[in-house]
Amino acid sequence: MAQKTFNLTKQDPWLEPNSQDIEDRYYRFEDKLKAIENDFTSLTEFSKGHNYFGINYDVKKKGWFYREWAPEANGLVLTGDFNNWDEHSHPLIKNDFGVWEIFLDKKTYKASFLHESKIKVIIESAKGKQHRIPAYIRRVVQDEDTKNYSGQLWFPNDFKWTDKQFRKKGKTNGLFIYETHIGMAQEKEGIGTYLEFAENILPRIQKAGYNAIQLMAIQEHPYYGSFGYHVSNFFAPSSRFGTPEELKYLINEAHKRDIVVILDIVHSHTVKNTIEGINEFDGSDHQYFHPGQRGDHPQWDSKLFDYGKTEVLRFLLSNLNYWLEEFHFDGFRFDGVGSMMYYHHGDEPISSRDMFFTQGVEYDAITYLQLANHLIHSIQQNTITIAEDVTGMPGLTSDIEDGGIGFDYRLGMGIPDFWIKYLKEYQDENWDIHEIWQVLNDRLPHVKTICYAESHDQALVGDKTIAFRLMDKEMYWHMQ
């Protein structure tokens, strides 16, 4: 069989010695895609797991199914307000594939299985009995007194979208992105809301000329100080900021202003918490994650997904489909891509080409990213995908058919550090314009890059904003 030639090696002849590695990368993706299509008809159907797992109403059978994948659990019991938190009355039945289910007919439960009522699932396993939140739950709320989290049934009226014409538009060219955190964006003391953001902040963003917003901390997370990067409930918009319908309202209002909305999606890791999250859900350490130490991120104190497992792929790909279809997001900024693609999580210097393709490379994670990009762009062609990676992985923004991973853009993560260095070390009259030009253009022509001066990494994580660097202590002497 003749070796296939990919455009990636034509775009970058430096990669010619790794032609076979690029071909292998492509065929790993193709083989996985074909396997999914053989078993589930299509990748799109495979990514509708949220319509099968979790709590869903069956129109034909007139009732609710609750399904959960928990292969090593010994028993599951659904409990909540609907049965006065009885721990025995509603056991689930297990099938041959490690999936548990229960059916609640509407005739019997219409007066108790209600919108906004709270639920949990009791997992019986080798670790004993645990009260957990369903993995595919779509809303999670915190008790103001106990501070404990619970799942919440959410059966609202259909939201009235008015963005049909906006979504038909082609991809936004010349992205000008405003990164924001809903809870921190308000001037008032306290946590801001989706509605306040739509009313007070969106007009200012539009007036400033931005054509895109990137929303942080939307997926539910137990620790507010994590800025949303320790996700516990992947399908639940954070209830700190309001209801799912209020988030939809915000997105719809942004679309009215011709502003695309990008979700900062966290699929690179998840919180270790067992009470709120999915860690040790069925009693094992390897249901969703790698077993043992390989399943732990040493720097982030979090859990790492096993992207080689079919149900893990279905969970994550369904999560993408859900945010696109249910909330009309226009794209994703994938957090921690550099951490996903290597066993060393991007912490080791890349000293040879082989370190991009063979040595220490997490093949399954790269295949997942290719599947994710393929799915996203097949659901809606003009959707935007952005990769957070500082390692310089070849082909990150090249089409999959060209030997790449399929992202639309990568973040130019070295540029903010360059500006900080200049602000710290040089007076502006000593800035080297040639060096600035070189840094801003230091990339291959085919590598689509988002350049930026600062993000939350600079402004929040142990650093300060450019504005504060420029004003410094003088700010405190000139306040009005």
C-alpha positions in Angstrom: 0.0 0.0 0.0 1.5 3.3 -1.1 2.0 5.9 1.6 -0.6 8.7 1.5 0.7 12.2 1.0 -0.9 14.8 3.3 -1.0 18.6 2.6 0.5 19.1 6.1 3.9 18.0 4.8 3.6 20.2 1.8 2.7 23.2 4.0 5.7 22.5 6.2 8.5 20.5 4.5 10.2 20.3 7.9 7.7 17.6 8.8 8.7 15.3 5.8 10.7 12.9 8.0 7.5 12.3 10.0 5.2 11.6 7.1 4.5 8.1 8.4 3.7 9.5 11.9 1.2 11.9 10.3 -0.3 9.1 8.3 -0.6 7.0 11.4 -2.3 9.8 13.3 -4.9 10.2 10.5 -5.7 6.5 10.3 -6.1 6.2 14.1 -8.8 8.9 13.7 -10.3 7.2 10.7 -10.4 3.8 12.3 -12.1 5.1 15.4 -14.6 7.0 13.4 -15.5 3.9 11.3 -15.9 1.8 14.5 -18.3 4.4 16.0 -20.2 4.6 12.7 -20.5 0.8 12.5 -21.9 0.6 16.1 -23.9 3.8 16.3 -24.8 4.7 12.6 -23.0 8.0 12.7 -20.8 10.2 14.9 -23.7 12.6 15.3 -26.0 9.9 16.6 -23.2 8.7 18.9 -23.0 12.2 20.3 -26.6 12.3 21.4 -25.9 10.4 24.6 -27.5 13.1 26.6 -30.8 12.1 25.1 -30.3 8.5 26.3 -28.5 8.9 29.6 -29.6 11.0 32.4 -33.3 11.9 32.8 -35.3 12.1 29.6 -39.0 12.1 28.8 -40.2 9.4 26.4 -43.2 10.8 24.4 -44.3 7.3 23.2 -44.1 5.6 26.6 -45.4 8.7 28.4 -42.9 8.8 31.2 -39.3 9.4 32.2 -36.3 7.2 31.8 -33.3 7.6 34.0 -30.2 5.8 32.7 -26.7 5.8 34.1 -23.5 4.1 33.0 -21.9 2.5 36.1 -20.3 -0.8 35.1 -18.7 -1.7 38.4 -21.5 -0.6 40.7 -23.4 -3.2 42.6 -26.7 -1.3 42.7 -28.3 2.1 42.0 -31.3 3.7 43.6 -33.0 6.9 42.5 -34.0 9.2 45.4 -35.2 12.7 45.8 -38.1 15.0 46.7 -40.4 12.8 44.5 -40.2 9.9 46.9 -39.4 11.7 50.1 -35.7 10.7 49.7 -36.5 7.0 50.2 -33.3 5.0 49.7 -34.9 1.7 48.7 -38.1 2.3 46.7 -36.7 3.1 43.3 -33.9 0.7 42.3 -32.5 0.7 38.8 -32.0 -2.4 36.7 -28.7 -3.2 35.1 -28.2 -4.4 31.5 -25.4 -6.3 29.9 -23.4 -3.2 29.1 -23.1 -1.7 32.5 -26.0 0.7 32.0 -28.6 1.0 34.7 -32.2 2.3 34.1 -35.5 3.0 35.7 -38.8 4.1 34.1 -41.3 6.4 35.9 -44.7 6.7 34.1 -46.2 10.1 34.0 -49.6 8.9 35.2 -48.2 7.8 38.5 -45.5 10.5 39.0 -46.9 13.6 37.4 -47.7 15.1 40.8 -44.3 14.3 42.4 -41.7 14.2 39.7 -41.8 17.9 39.3 -39.9 20.8 37.7 -37.3 22.2 40.2 -37.5 19.2 42.6 -34.2 17.8 43.8 -32.8 14.4 43.1 -29.7 12.2 43.7 -28.7 8.6 42.9 -27.5 6.2 45.6 -24.5 4.2 44.3 -23.8 0.9 46.1 -20.3 -0.3 45.3 -17.1 -1.8 46.8 -16.6 1.6 48.5 -20.0 1.3 50.2 -23.1 3.5 49.7 -22.7 7.0 48.3 -25.3 9.7 47.4 -24.2 11.1 44.1 -25.4 13.5 41.4 -26.4 11.9 38.1 -23.5 12.2 35.6 -25.6 13.7 32.8 -27.7 16.0 35.0 -28.6 19.3 33.4 -29.0 21.4 36.5 -27.3 21.4 39.9 -28.1 23.7 42.8 -26.4 24.3 46.1 -28.3 24.4 49.4 -27.8 27.8 51.1 -27.7 26.3 54.6 -25.8 23.0 54.2 -23.8 24.1 51.1 -24.4 20.6 49.6 -25.1 20.2 45.9 -28.0 18.3 44.5 -29.3 17.5 41.0 -32.5 19.4 40.1 -35.2 18.2 37.7 -35.6 20.8 35.0 -38.6 20.7 32.7 -39.1 24.3 31.5 -41.2 25.6 28.6 -39.4 25.7 25.3 -37.2 28.8 24.9 -38.1 31.1 22.0 -34.9 31.6 19.9 -34.8 34.4 17.4 -31.3 33.8 16.0 -32.1 31.6 13.0 -30.7 34.1 10.4 -27.6 34.8 12.6 -26.7 31.1 12.7 -26.9 30.8 8.9 -24.1 33.2 8.5 -20.6 32.1 7.6 -17.7 31.9 9.9 -16.8 35.2 11.5 -13.6 36.6 10.0 -11.2 38.8 12.0 -12.4 37.6 15.5 -12.1 40.3 18.1 -12.8 38.4 21.3 -13.9 39.7 24.7 -13.1 37.0 27.4 -15.4 37.3 30.3 -16.6 35.6 33.5 -20.3 36.2 34.2 -20.0 36.3 37.9 -17.1 38.8 38.0 -18.2 41.1 35.1 -20.4 43.3 37.2 -19.5 46.5 39.0 -21.8 45.6 41.9 -20.5 43.6 44.9 -21.4 40.0 44.7 -21.8 37.4 41.9 -23.3 38.7 38.6 -26.0 37.0 36.7 -26.7 36.0 33.1 -29.5 38.6 32.9 -27.4 41.4 34.3 -24.6 40.6 31.8 -27.1 40.7 28.9 -28.5 44.0 30.1 -25.4 45.8 31.4 -22.3 44.3 29.7 -23.3 43.2 26.2 -24.1 46.8 25.1 -20.6 47.9 26.3 -18.9 45.0 24.5 -20.8 45.8 21.3 -19.9 49.5 21.6 -16.2 48.7 22.0 -16.3 46.9 18.7 -16.0 43.3 19.8 -17.6 40.6 17.6 -17.2 37.7 19.9 -17.4 36.9 23.6 -15.7 33.9 25.3 -17.6 32.8 28.4 -15.6 31.2 31.2 -17.0 29.1 34.1 -20.3 28.1 32.5 -20.0 24.3 33.3 -21.0 23.8 36.9 -18.1 23.7 39.4 -18.2 23.4 43.2 -15.3 25.8 43.9 -15.9 29.4 42.7 -12.2 30.3 43.0 -11.3 27.8 40.4 -12.7 30.2 37.8 -14.7 27.3 36.4 -11.7 25.1 35.5 -12.5 22.3 38.0 -15.8 21.2 36.4 -18.0 18.8 38.3 -21.2 18.6 36.2 -20.5 18.9 32.5 -24.1 19.3 31.2 -25.2 21.8 33.8 -24.8 25.6 33.3 -23.7 27.1 36.6 -26.7 27.9 38.7 -24.7 30.6 40.5 -25.5 33.0 37.6 -29.1 32.0 37.0 -31.2 29.4 35.1 -30.4 27.7 31.8 -33.1 29.7 30.1 -31.4 32.9 31.3 -28.2 31.8 29.7 -30.1 31.1 26.5 -31.5 34.6 26.7 -27.9 36.0 27.1 -26.7 34.1 24.0 -29.8 35.1 22.0 -29.2 38.8 22.9 -25.6 38.5 21.8 -26.7 37.1 18.5 -29.1 40.0 18.0 -26.0 42.3 18.3 -24.1 40.1 15.8 -21.8 38.8 18.5 -20.7 35.2 18.4 -20.6 33.3 21.7 -17.7 30.9 22.4 -17.8 28.5 25.4 -14.6 27.9 27.3 -15.0 24.1 27.4 -13.0 22.0 29.9 -12.5 18.5 28.6 -8.8 18.2 29.6 -9.6 17.2 33.2 -12.2 17.3 35.9 -12.5 17.9 39.6 -11.5 15.1 42.0 -14.6 15.6 44.2 -16.7 12.5 44.6 -19.7 14.1 46.2 -20.3 16.7 43.4 -18.5 15.2 40.4 -18.0 11.9 38.5 -14.8 10.7 40.2 -15.2 7.1 41.6 -18.8 7.2 40.4 -19.3 3.5 40.2 -16.8 2.9 43.0 -13.8 2.4 40.8 -11.0 4.9 40.1 -11.1 4.0 36.4 -14.7 4.4 35.1 -14.1 7.7 33.3 -10.4 8.0 34.1 -7.1 6.3 33.7 -6.4 4.0 36.7 -3.8 4.8 39.4 -1.4 7.7 39.2 -1.9 8.1 35.4 -5.4 9.3 36.2 -4.2 12.2 38.3 -2.9 15.5 37.1 0.0 16.4 39.5 -0.1 20.1 38.9 -3.9 20.7 38.8 -4.9 18.2 41.5 -7.6 16.8 39.2 -8.6 13.7 37.3 -7.6 12.8 33.7 -10.0 11.2 31.3 -9.3 7.9 29.5 -10.1 9.0 25.9 -9.7 5.4 24.7 -13.0 4.3 26.3 -16.1 4.4 24.1 -18.4 5.7 26.9 -15.9 8.4 27.8 -15.9 9.5 24.2 -19.7 9.4 24.1 -19.9 11.5 27.3 -17.5 14.2 26.0 -18.8 14.3 22.4 -22.4 14.4 23.6 -21.4 17.3 25.9 -20.2 19.3 22.8 -23.4 18.4 20.9 -25.5 19.5 23.8 -24.0 22.9 24.2 -24.2 23.5 20.5 -27.8 22.4 20.0 -29.4 23.3 23.3 -27.7 26.6 23.9 -26.7 27.8 20.4 -23.1 28.4 21.3 -21.1 29.3 18.2 -17.8 27.6 19.1 -15.5 26.4 21.8 -12.2 27.4 23.3 -10.7 24.0 24.3 -8.9 24.4 27.6 -5.6 22.6 28.4 -5.1 21.0 24.9 -1.4 21.0 25.5 -1.9 19.0 28.7 -4.2 16.5 26.9 -1.8 15.6 24.1 1.2 14.4 26.1 1.8 12.1 29.1 4.0 14.9 30.5 1.1 17.4 30.0 3.2 19.8 28.0 5.6 20.3 30.9 8.7 18.9 29.2 10.5 20.9 26.5 10.1 19.7 23.0 13.6 18.8 21.8 12.8 16.8 18.7 10.1 16.2 16.1 9.4 12.7 17.5 8.1 14.3 20.7 5.2 15.6 18.7 4.3 12.3 17.3 5.6 9.3 19.3 7.6 10.0 22.4 5.2 10.6 25.3 2.3 11.4 23.0 -1.3 10.6 24.2 -2.7 9.1 21.0 -6.2 8.6 22.3 -6.5 12.2 23.4 -5.4 13.5 19.9 -7.9 11.1 18.3 -10.6 12.5 20.6 -9.7 16.1 19.6 -10.0 15.1 15.9 -13.3 13.5 16.5 -14.5 16.6 18.4 -13.5 18.9 15.6 -15.1 16.6 13.0 -18.3 16.4 15.0 -18.5 20.2 15.7 -18.0 21.2 12.1 -20.4 18.6 10.9 -23.2 19.8 13.2 -22.7 23.4 12.2 -20.1 24.2 9.5 -19.5 27.8 10.7 -18.7 26.8 14.3 -15.4 28.0 15.7 -12.8 25.8 17.6 -9.8 27.2 19.4 -7.0 25.2 21.0 -5.1 26.3 24.0 -1.6 24.9 23.4 1.8 26.4 23.9 3.8 23.3 22.7 3.5 24.1 18.9 1.9 20.7 18.0 2.2 20.4 14.1 -1.1 20.4 12.3 -3.1 21.6 15.2 -5.1 24.0 13.0 -4.8 22.0 9.8 -7.8 20.1 8.4 -8.0 16.4 9.5 -7.9 15.3 5.9 -4.6 17.2 5.5 -3.1 15.3 8.4 -4.1 17.8 11.1 -6.2 17.8 14.2 -8.8 20.1 12.8 -9.0 23.3 15.0 -9.7 26.6 13.4 -7.3 28.6 15.6 -4.6 28.2 18.2 -3.9 30.7 20.9 -0.7 32.7 20.5 0.2 32.0 24.2 3.7 33.4 24.1 2.6 36.9 23.0 1.2 38.0 26.4 4.4 37.0 28.1 6.3 39.1 25.6 4.2 42.2 26.4 4.7 41.6 30.1 8.4 41.4 29.6 8.5 44.7 27.7 6.4 46.5 30.2 8.6 45.2 33.1 12.0 45.8 31.6 11.8 48.6 29.0 10.7 52.2 28.8 8.5 52.6 25.7 11.0 54.8 23.9 13.4 51.8 24.0 11.0 49.3 22.5 12.4 47.4 19.5 9.8 47.6 16.7 11.5 45.0 14.7 11.4 42.5 17.6 7.7 43.3 18.2 7.0 42.7 14.5 8.9 39.4 14.6 7.1 38.1 17.8 3.7 39.0 16.4 4.4 37.2 13.1 6.4 34.3 14.4 4.3 31.5 13.0 3.9 29.5 9.8 1.5 31.0 7.2 -1.0 28.1 7.5 -1.2 28.2 11.3 -4.2 30.3 12.2 -3.4 32.1 15.4 -5.3 34.3 17.8 -3.0 37.0 19.1 -3.8 38.7 22.4 -2.2 40.9 25.0 -3.7 39.3 28.1 -6.3 36.8 29.3 -7.4 35.4 32.6 -4.0 33.7 32.9 -2.3 37.0 33.2 -5.0 39.0 34.9 -6.1 36.6 37.5 -3.6 33.8 38.1 -1.0 35.4 40.2 -0.4 38.4 38.0 -2.0 41.7 37.1 -3.5 43.4 34.1 -1.7 45.7 31.6 -3.8 48.6 32.9 -2.6 48.1 36.4 1.0 47.8 35.2 0.7 51.1 33.4 -1.1 53.0 36.1 0.7 51.3 39.0 0.5 53.2 42.3 -0.4 56.4 40.5 -3.9 55.1 40.2 -4.5 55.5 43.9 -3.4 59.2 43.9 -5.7 60.2 41.1 -9.0 58.5 41.9 -12.1 60.7 41.6 
